[in-house]
Amino acid sequence: MILGIDLGTTNTSAAVIKDGKPVFVKVGGVKDNYLLPSIVAYSDNGELLVGERAKERYIIDPESSIRSVKNHIGTNQEIPLFNPKTEATEVFTPVEISSYILEEIKSLAEEQFKTNIEKAVITVPAYFNDKARKDTIKAGELAGFEVMRIINEPTAAALCYGIQSKKQKAQHVMVYDLGGGTFDTSIIEINGDVVEVVASDGDRNLGGDNFDYAVFSTFYQAIKEKGNSAVNNIRNMAILLSEAETAKNSLTTAAKYKVKVPSLKYESTIYREDFEKLISELLSKTLNHCRSVIAKSKLKPQDISKILLVGGSSRIPAVKEMLETELGIPASQEVNPDLAVVTGAAIQAAIIDGQKVSSVLLDVAPHSISLSCVLEKNGKLIPNYCTKIIKKNAPIPCTVEEVFSTLNKDQDTVRIAIYQGESDFEEANSLIEELKFDCSKDKKAEEKEILVSFSYGLDGTIQINVQEEGTQNTKIHKVDLIKKAKAKEVVIQ
């Protein structure tokens, strides 16, 4: 059994496919609760809590809790947690905190399905860089999983939607994925059983958490203006933030919400229109990304049949109204917005596990893969120039070849360095890996042509073939992007 996991900023969920249908991992609490809060906390006796108990702990003692750790994946950010038992602040990495969340969902899944689960497919935002993807894999491994694949969140949602739309004619659909802490938008093409991601865009620091803080700021300012200095107490701020989150969730369906914070002697009423004004600029940012992804796809809004709303924050009525008004495209939630991504992850897991699933996933390269070289332009040599071999959003699988020449006639080695990024120069891109290629020594002193080929596979690997033209001198290097989480680039100098 391979578990599909949506490792979310606010909530984490997991599922498997059984008899052609998704079965979600129950996380306790209310009936049909499949969303595990992505929060880790210390209890008074030093027990490490995950999920709902950690969320409750956050309100009581925020210094002993951490939420939204996904925003720090791929960074060297240190996560401090105060342990009440030892009365000491302990430091964790985002990878370690994420692994505790994954370990908890693994334990819940094993309890529900009565079997050991050692393999998983884990989702990430499409724009996660390679370090963030690698750190996600590390977190999975620390939790006891063999990570079979990292799958982009909008791709997972598209795969879920593709299964349900397999009888429809070919069409283009936009996936609008507004989660707790991240935003993704993609254009997908659905043609029979084939789901192809055409282009993706997004923002890793934009989501429901930002809406919470917008509401929180309004409450905070109102209390502060009344001269109540207790609002600066860290525990009261945590209570206020929790109330802001509750207000946001309530206003998704209610016209108004009565705010009550007894510890601060604060009561107020917030109306949906007030809430929508508070988040209007944030929603406009998502709209800009939507326009950007349409431009990347080289389509027009009228070429897109509908917008699929995904992620809990997409439930906000203003989202649907904005998209339909500004883009002129009907928006709908044809799947549970909270569970669309994890359903897609489960489908991908089932495909890897050999189950008969009718949809085929065609992904795109999330970042450009470049070969650094010395560029000759207008009689001048420009060093450290990155030539894009596979461009961002290129459909995969694909194979691309380019021919380069050595810089000097007597050059007998070339440096092959793999870069990721959209810049034309090395310094603004990320060096992934370096290779050394030895040229033939029996050839005369002359410029040597080097053929470089990148083959990007659906299994998450890139095979790099380097060959000296006119010889049998070849070097093959294969990179596992799932284990290494590195989209590769090559440099010849």
C-alpha positions, 0 to 999 in steps of 0.5 A: 500500500502506498499512501497519498499525502497532502502535507499542508500549511494549515492541515495535512491529510492522507488517502488511498484508493480502494476499489476505484474510490478514495478512502481518507484517513480519519484523524479523530474528533468530529465525524468524517474529520480528515484534516490533521492540523499541521501544528506541533507542540509540547505539553506541560509534561514534555510530550510532543503533541501533533494535530488537534491537541497541538492546536489546543495547546497553541492557544494556551501556550504559543511559545510551546507550539509551531504552526505553518512550518511549511512556509519554512521548508527549504530554508535554514530557519531554526524553529524554537519550541519551549519545553515546559518540563525541562524549562528550556527552549529546544531548536528544531529544523522545518524538516524535523517538525514536518516529519512529526506531522507525517509520522502522526498521519502515518500512525493514523493510517496504519491504525485505520488500515491495519497494516504497516505503510512504508511508502508514500506520495507527498504533494508540494506547491508547484513552485517549490524549489529543489531544496524545498522538495528535497527537505520534504523528502527528508521529512518523509524519510524521517517519518519512516516513509520511502517517498515514491514521488513528490507531486505538485499540488495543482497537478494532484488536483488536476489528476483528481478532476481528470478522473471525474471528467474522463467522459468529457471532451477535450477542454482547458481548465484552470486550477485555483488552489488557495490553501492555508499558507500557499497559493497555486494556480495552473492551466490543465488540458483534459482530453479523455483519460489524459490530464496535462498541466500546461502552465503553473504559477503561484506564491508560497507566502499567500493563503488563508493564514494571511487572511487570519492575520488581516482580521487579527490586525483589525481586532488588535488595533481596535483593542489597542486603541481602547488602551488595553495593553493586555493585547500585547501578551503573547497568550492573548495574541494567540487567542485573538489569532484563533478568534480571527481564524474562526471569524474567517471560517464562519464568514464563508457561510455567515453574513456576520460573526460575533467576536468575543474575547473574554480575556481582553474584554472585547466584543465586536461584530464583523460582517462578511463585507468588512472581511472581504474588504480586509482581504481584497488586496490579497485576493487581487494578488491571486488574480494577478497570478491567474492572469500570469498563468493564462499568459504563460499557457498562451491561451485566452480566458475564453479558451478556458471552460471553467475554474476548479476551486481547490483549497479551504480558502477557496470557499470564500464567496468573494473568490468565486465572484472575483474570478467570474467577474474579472476573468469571465470564466465560470468557477466551481467546486466539483470536488471537496476543496479540502480533499482534492489534492490528497485525492490526486496524491492517492490516485498517483500512489495507486498508479505507482502501486500498479492499480488500474486507474484510468487517467494518465498524468502528464506533468510539466517541468517546475523550473528551467534546467540550464547549461552554463557556458561562455556566450559569444555575442557581438564579438565579446565573450560572456562567461557564466551564461545559462542556456536553458535546455528544458524550459519551465513549464515544458511538458514531460516526459521530454528529451532535449539536445544541444551542441556546444563547443569547447572554449579553447582548442587544446581544452581536454576537459569540460565542466558540467554543472547543473543549474536551476532557475530562470535567470540567464546567469549563474549567480541568480540560479541555483547550482545543483550538481557538477560533473567532469567530462574528459575529452578524447586525447587522441584528437588533434588540438581543435575545438571539440563539439560536445552534445548534451542531452537531457531526458526528463522522465515522469518517474522524476528522473533526469538522464544527462548524456554527454558525448564528444561528437565524432567519437565514442566518448560518452558519459551518462549521468542519471539524477533521481529527482525524487530522492535528490529533489534536484532538477538539473542543469549543465555547464560547459566551460 
